[in-house]
Amino acid sequence: MTSLFSLCTALALSACTGTADNPSAEETIKQSLNTMVNEPVLAASSNPNDYIAGHRDVYEAILQTGSEGLNFLLNQLGSSPDNGLKEWIMARASAELLGEDNPVQDWDSGKDWLRQYNMTTADQSD
């Protein structure tokens, strides 16, 4: 009976830690962006690609969030009052998540990418 209780306890504990091992897309993206934009070694660089290259594994975690992550990125990019490094990375990840469905090829900033994306998707829905 004691071993059955121990087994049930172990299963219950492993179920609880399962969510910690698999954070939501939102949590993954927030943590990843924070890691990338707050990198002191790269702070001197004005090239957003350096931040992605310097944290390729963290950036890949963003890409692994799939369509759920894309929806979160689009919402965050749209609601952000800023148009800096973080927004550029969000736009780049969104473009990569869209893959061949990305209608925007040339853009200068995160907000520029989003503006063009919204114009193209609005035209397609008409």
C-alpha positions as CSV (number, residue, x, y, z in Angstrom):
1,M,0.0,0.0,0.0
2,T,2.9,2.4,0.8
3,S,4.5,1.7,-2.5
4,L,1.2,2.4,-4.3
5,F,1.0,5.8,-2.4
6,S,4.6,6.6,-3.3
7,L,3.9,5.8,-7.0
8,C,0.8,8.0,-7.0
9,T,2.7,10.8,-5.3
10,A,5.6,10.5,-7.8
11,L,3.1,10.6,-10.7
12,A,1.3,13.6,-9.3
13,L,4.6,15.5,-8.8
14,S,5.8,14.7,-12.3
15,A,2.5,16.0,-13.7
16,C,3.0,19.2,-11.8
17,T,6.5,19.7,-13.2
18,G,5.4,19.0,-16.7
19,T,4.0,22.5,-17.1
20,A,7.3,24.0,-15.9
21,D,9.2,22.1,-18.5
22,N,6.8,23.2,-21.2
23,P,6.2,26.9,-20.8
24,S,3.5,28.5,-22.9
25,A,4.3,30.2,-26.2
26,E,3.8,33.6,-24.5
27,E,6.2,32.7,-21.7
28,T,8.8,31.3,-24.1
29,I,8.6,34.4,-26.3
30,K,8.8,36.9,-23.4
31,Q,11.7,35.1,-21.8
32,S,13.6,34.7,-25.1
33,L,13.1,38.3,-26.2
34,N,14.2,39.5,-22.8
35,T,17.4,37.4,-23.0
36,M,18.2,38.6,-26.5
37,V,17.6,42.4,-26.0
38,N,19.4,42.6,-22.7
39,E,22.6,41.0,-23.8
40,P,25.4,43.3,-22.5
41,V,28.0,41.9,-24.8
42,L,26.0,42.7,-27.8
43,A,24.7,46.1,-26.6
44,A,27.3,48.0,-28.7
45,S,25.9,46.5,-31.9
46,S,23.2,48.3,-33.9
47,N,22.6,45.2,-36.1
48,P,19.5,43.2,-34.9
49,N,20.9,40.1,-36.7
50,D,23.8,40.1,-34.2
51,Y,21.4,39.6,-31.4
52,I,19.7,36.7,-33.2
53,A,23.1,35.1,-34.1
54,G,24.3,35.6,-30.5
55,H,21.3,33.7,-29.1
56,R,20.4,31.3,-31.9
57,D,19.1,28.7,-29.5
58,V,16.8,31.3,-27.8
59,Y,15.6,32.6,-31.1
60,E,14.9,29.0,-32.3
61,A,12.7,28.6,-29.1
62,I,10.6,31.5,-30.4
63,L,10.2,29.8,-33.8
64,Q,9.2,26.5,-32.1
65,T,6.1,28.2,-30.7
66,G,4.3,27.9,-34.1
67,S,1.0,29.5,-34.8
68,E,0.3,30.2,-31.2
69,G,3.6,32.1,-31.0
70,L,2.8,33.9,-34.3
71,N,-0.5,35.2,-32.9
72,F,1.2,36.4,-29.7
73,L,4.0,38.1,-31.7
74,L,1.6,39.9,-34.0
75,N,-0.5,41.1,-31.0
76,Q,2.6,42.3,-29.1
77,L,4.1,44.0,-32.1
78,G,0.8,45.8,-32.7
79,S,0.3,46.9,-29.2
80,S,3.9,48.0,-28.5
81,P,4.5,51.8,-28.4
82,D,8.1,51.2,-29.4
83,N,9.8,50.4,-32.7
84,G,13.2,49.2,-31.6
85,L,15.3,46.1,-31.4
86,K,12.6,44.0,-29.7
87,E,10.0,44.9,-32.3
88,W,12.5,44.2,-35.1
89,I,13.1,40.7,-33.7
90,M,9.4,40.1,-33.3
91,A,8.8,41.0,-36.9
92,R,11.7,38.8,-38.1
93,A,10.3,35.9,-36.1
94,S,6.8,36.5,-37.4
95,A,8.1,36.6,-41.0
96,E,9.9,33.3,-40.4
97,L,6.9,31.7,-38.8
98,L,4.8,32.7,-41.8
99,G,7.4,31.1,-44.1
100,E,6.2,31.2,-47.7
101,D,3.0,32.9,-46.6
102,N,5.0,36.0,-45.5
103,P,3.8,38.7,-47.9
104,V,6.4,41.3,-46.8
105,Q,9.9,41.1,-48.3
106,D,11.4,44.5,-47.8
107,W,11.0,46.3,-44.5
108,D,13.1,48.7,-42.3
109,S,11.6,48.2,-38.8
110,G,9.3,46.0,-36.9
111,K,6.5,48.5,-37.2
112,D,7.1,48.8,-40.9
113,W,6.9,45.1,-41.4
114,L,3.6,45.0,-39.4
115,R,2.1,47.9,-41.3
116,Q,2.9,46.2,-44.7
117,Y,1.7,42.8,-43.3
118,N,-1.6,44.3,-42.2
119,M,-2.1,46.1,-45.5
120,T,-1.5,43.0,-47.5
121,T,-3.7,40.8,-45.3
122,A,-6.5,43.4,-45.3
123,D,-6.3,43.5,-49.2
124,Q,-6.6,39.7,-49.3
125,S,-9.7,39.6,-47.1
126,D,-11.6,42.1,-49.3
